[in-house]
Amino acid sequence: MSVLAASTLAPADEAEAGEIVREARARGERLDIVGGGTRAGLGRPAQGTRRLSSSRLAGVVFHEPAEMTLRAKAGTPLSVVEAALAAHGQMLPFEPIDHRALYGAAGEPTVGGLVAANASGPRRISVGAARDSVIGLRLVNGRGEAIKSGGRVMKNVTGLDLVKLNCGAHGTLGLVTEATFKLLPKPQAQATIVLRRLDDEAGVAALTRALGSPYAVSGAAMIGPGMGREFSRTLLRLEGFSESVDYRVERLVALLADLGAEHALRGEDSQRLWRAVRDAEFLAEPRDKAIWRVSLAPSKGPQFVARLGALALSHFYDWGGGLVWLACEPSEAAAAAVRAALAPLGGHATLIRAPDDLRARVDVFEPLSPALARLTRGVKASFDPDGMFNFGRMVAAM
Amino acid sequence: MPQIAFPPVDPAILARRDAILAGLAAILPADGLIADVAGRRAFETDALTAYRRLPLAVALPRSSEEVARLMRFCRDSGVNVVARGAGTSLSGAAIPQEDAIVLGLSKMNRILEVNLADRYARVEAGVTNLAISEAVEPDGFFYAPDPSSQLACTIGGNIALNSGGAHCLKYGVTTNNILGVRLVTLEGEIVDVGGPELDAGGLDLLGLICGSEGQLGIVAEATVRLIRSAEGARPVLFGFDSAEDASQCVAAIIGAGIVPVAMEYMDRLAIEICENFAHAGYPLDVEAMLIVEVEGGEEEMAAELAKIAAIAKAHKVRTMRESMSAMESAQIWKGRKSAFGATGRVADYICMDGTVPTGRLPEALRRTGEICASYGLRVANVFHAGDGNMHPLILYDVNDPLQQQKAEDAGMDVLKLCVELGGCLTGEHGVGIEKRDLMRRQYSEADLAQQMRVRAAFDPQCRLNPAKVFPLDGRAA
């Protein structure tokens, strides 16, 4: 019987994945890659004829606590990885966003999914995105070949870095089968300094002041009125050993005293707040609104929102102002307005949540310049000559 | 006889030399084109000085636009292009050939913009690594990756080789600290990838460009992350009676949830060489030494150092010395960062930079010693212990061709060992010409073919830095 007999194909190993891909290619089929399905709404709508699932490629391959590295197969639920790490007081450094709140999705986020989406969180400002912590991966390309890049060591410049290229490629280059991460110790303590009732400009200015201080801020967000309180809150997170966190809280409160910095949230109160920032929970409801994620120079965040005027129904800032999460009407006009407001400021906008038909009509990712589009097409073809994987997911007809 | 081969020179390019020079002269001002032999001689090698090839000409553009015109001309006239920053590559990444022009970035050395509020600087590619940090140091900021050659090496070269440094353990390597580049393609397009924002849109071409050794295009400008310096930093020296004790101490520090800003390892010979040069106060009666640096306010550093010292004591540390002043700290780092230069005063050497999983470090050190001894050569080890990035300096006499051959053979054996132990050929120096023919040790044919196809998406004719990275045979793949 053909391996292509089912509408969802779930290879048991890399070799079988290669076989499926070669056979699908011979038939001219298009495959949509699926992990836990929690980010299915991210990108332009799926157009494949069948689904290629990582569900049977599961399991932690190794965890070396003393080397601060972990390797897991793509279909491994993130919760399994996090449990293995927690047992040794370690964590994935980049605080991956869990998209379930925004999409109202069930299922379990997987290792492959967080690589594909380059899923990152508030700690992006201090330790980087997923792409900065993935040190190796394996994938099956559009020729059905198993390819590796990187490895299991912290520093590796041997050949082209195809690891980062695949982080955030949304499965358009191949089926990632396995990823290796570098880890960090889980901070012993965390505290969040809260500044109340600042307007956007003043809030982002406060974040800028804190990020320009030597106190190693690991989270810098600003949430508006109605997001848990009736007033805006500007949030600064400090993490590390208890004595170090205590010391830095004291110094940072002094630095921000003129803005009313007084106390700091600790423990679960602090953690809950940062989970909400990470997952953009504040914008999850109402569910019929479109959600945008906009990355730009931090000091320009408030300017961008101001340019949108009443079109911005709700918004908050992460990354010191450099990441704007935004709710708008799900319309082509609003989409055009977001792109127009951003154009003079630089940066890029992604339509994270919208109905399928809108995501099919407008650019979900920032449109590419002709030169970048040419290079992107060349890179895509070098992995996937027939455009088999996640066709049209990032760019229409690519 | 040196072993590393170069591809045959393209006689068709040599035959057109006069026309090519005329074409370059039409693009560049007189002082931007070097055609005479004496002038070109200065560009025939980099820090892999055992190999040298005279370029056809040297072009020194002053702007992205001039780079673009040069690239278009070279594509149209079928000339190979070897990009060059300061020529400090240890892997031969900047060594040209007779059928290539060197595109040197030394005249593009301006800092274009410093934005402390948004914590980035936009610079031309020929700016030195250290110049960026020096420009923002009065305001308390720095650019994090700090290769030992940072006084001379350029940001363009750092991007090409994805350079590291001693402080990467905490702050990451070049690719983690670059926000954007202005790339000039072989077609002569000027393409901005990324910018002041923390992540770039679309496929992560920025991540691909970092470490691509000048084979995807010319990086003419870069936007780099600036980081606010810690309040203070303090290195401590720990001496041990054995490599095993030192390695286990490193693992225990990390196991305790401590990530110091740097953890550097030196063996007895390296300590001796560096101490004689820098008078840093290194202990001379130990087999292994760690330089562990912590950062922060006084109280924070004291607390962290107390934790580290307790771990070191539990791992049979024999001597322990905390820096008591900024001058002392500078001396300690001067010793470490001059390891290559100081070794060069004692003997000729080649330096490998394979990386191994940190748990395999004691075995890697022992077997590196055995390999070198089997060739009758001495080896000094100095490396980044926190990330397993080794740097065996294999000593030899360059005037003895047999010894050079032995040193190169020993180096290759050490790299094979690194791969065998689960590591890689190069952690931060790049492949260049030096490790090109070992690539199959680490990658399958399919892996390499995939990389070469990606490269071809930028440069289908292999005009850019052609003799590097990929094995010379099997290029048709």
Interface residues (C-beta under 8 A of the other chain):
Chain A: E64 P65 A66 E67 M68 T69 G89 N118 S120 R124 I125 G128 A129 R131 D132 N141 E145 A146 I147 K148 S149 G151 R152 V153 M154 K155 N156 V157 T158 G159 L160 D161 L162 V163 K164 L165 C167 G168 A169 T172 L173 L184 P185 K186 Q188 T208 L211 G212 S213 P214 A216 F241 E243 S244 Y247 R248 R251 S295 L296 A297 P298 S299 K300 W319 G322 L323 G346 G347 H348 T350 F365 E366 L368 S369 A371 L372 L375 T376 G378 V379 K380 A381 S382 F383 M394
Chain B: N115 L116 A117 D118 R119 Y120 G140 F141 L161 N162 G164 C168 G172 V173 T175 N176 T185 E187 E189 I190 V191 D192 V193 G195 P196 E197 L198 D199 A200 G201 G202 L203 D204 L205 L206 G207 L208 C210 G211 S212 R228 S229 A230 E231 A251 A252 I254 G255 A256 G257 I258 V259 G296 G297 E299 E300 A303 E304 K307 T355 V356 P357 T358 G359 H384 G386 D387 G388 N389 G422 G423 C424 L425 T426 G427 E428 H429 G430 V431 K435 M439 Q442 Y443 S444 A446 D447 L448 Q450 Q451 R453 V454 R455 A456 A457 F458 V469
